[in-house]
């Protein structure tokens, strides 16, 4: 069955696609991941974070249960496989857990548009199918071994192919952080608005939980990732931003806007003394460049 023209697809290569197996795999992942691994099922991915002991963001990923209770797949759009593998293996002591890096041999297709879920579910698909995290609306991911890609592409070819710049624009205007570009080892989850989506408040202990819990009880972060927009071309990133003569933060990611005449971006900004109605500028050019999109503070 050929993908309808009303559905867009984006071909992508995972930055990480791991297979975690063993009798202790479920319990081990549950104690390391910020979200509840018990909710992961074939066809249902759980999104969450891998933190360090200080509660900072090392990587993000989806976790999907495999064909047995002792098999899981760990996949990420942007977080490197070696970072996640290193983070996992650092805490395997006497656990019956094995981590296999499959990244180089797997390919993904993101599907966007009404009917995408039905099209994917109309027949058995090799690999993994799960709800994605591309934009504020619904999106779906189909990740498969490279050997299945040629046949898959023949079916996808009827849809509208979406390039990387447009996917980046859709992500940014939806306010979805990319890890580690928008939220990395220097950042706390709530600074990047990841607290509600990526972190379970009921699952029990995981690495970095004490810091996250303290941050939640305090109720306010010092910095926050905010959407910005303005004229001009995307600069080299990360780009320092100033406001009224003071350092205000940095632009973490950006893409051309829908018109092609400006840019949209995500900026990590210091909230103290931040003026939501005042423009942000790049140092040295003296010209206000970006506006904070309203309603975020």
C-alpha positions, 0 to 999 in steps of 0.5 A, a space after each residue: 500500500 503506497 503512502 497517500 500524498 496527504 501524509 508527509 514523511 521524513 527519512 532520518 538516521 537515529 543518533 542512537 539505536 541500542 538493544 538492551 537485553 538480559 534478565 535484569 534489563 527491565 529493573 536496571 533501566 527503571 533505575 536509570 531512566 527518568 520515566 516509567 519503563 513499565 509503561 513501555 510496550 511493543 508499539 508504545 514508546 516511553 520518552 525520557 532522559 538520562 541524567 547525571 548525579 547532579 540532575 543535569 541532562 546527558 541524553 534523551 531517548 525513547 524506550 520500546 519493549 521488544 518481543 520479550 520482557 527481557 528485551 528493550 530498544 533505546 532510540 534517540 533522534 539526536 543524543 549520540 549512542 556512545 553517550 547513552 552506552 557509556 551512561 548505561 555501562 557505567 552502572 552495570 555491576 553484577 546485573 544480567 544486562 547487555 547493551 548492543 549498539 545497532 545504530 549504524 544498521 538502522 534507519 527511520 521514517 517519521 510520518 506526519 499527517 492525518 491517517 499516518 497511524 492507520 497507514 502504519 497499522 494496516 500491515 505488519 512493519 519490520 522494526 519498531 513503530 511508535 508515536 514520535 515527538 516531532 511537533 505539537 501535533 501527532 507524528 509517528 516513527 517507523 525505525 527499521 533495519 537498513 535491509 528493510 529500507 529499500 522496500 519501505 521507501 517504495 511504499 513511502 514514495 507516494 507521500 510528500 518528502 519533508 527535508 531536514 530544514 523543515 523538520 527542524 522548523 516544525 520542531 522549533 515552532 512547537 517548542 520541542 528541545 533537541 538533546 543535547 543541542 537545546 538541553 545538555 550537561 549544563 542544564 536541568 530538565 525543567 529549564 528546558 521544559 522537560 519536567 512534565 513530559 520526560 519525568 515520572 513523579 511516581 515511578 520511584 528512584 532513578 539517578 539524579 532524582 534528588 536534584 529533580 525533586 528539589 527543583 520541583 519543590 522550589 517551583 522556579 528555575 533560574 533559566 528557561 528555554 524560550 521560543 524566539 523569532 526575528 529577521 536575518 539568517 541563522 548564525 553559528 550556534 550556540 550564539 550569545 544573546 544580549 538585552 539592553 546591554 546585559 548578557 541574556 543567554 544564548 540561542 541554542 537552535 534555529 531554522 529559517 522561518 516559513 517565509 524564508 526571510 527570517 529565523 525561528 529559534 530556541 534560546 536558553 535565557 536567564 530569567 532574572 531581569 529578562 524583559 519579555 517585551 524587549 528585543 534580543 541582539 547578538 553582541 557586536 552588531 548593535 541591531 536588535 535581532 530577535 523577539 521573545 514569542 509572547 505567552 511563555 513567561 
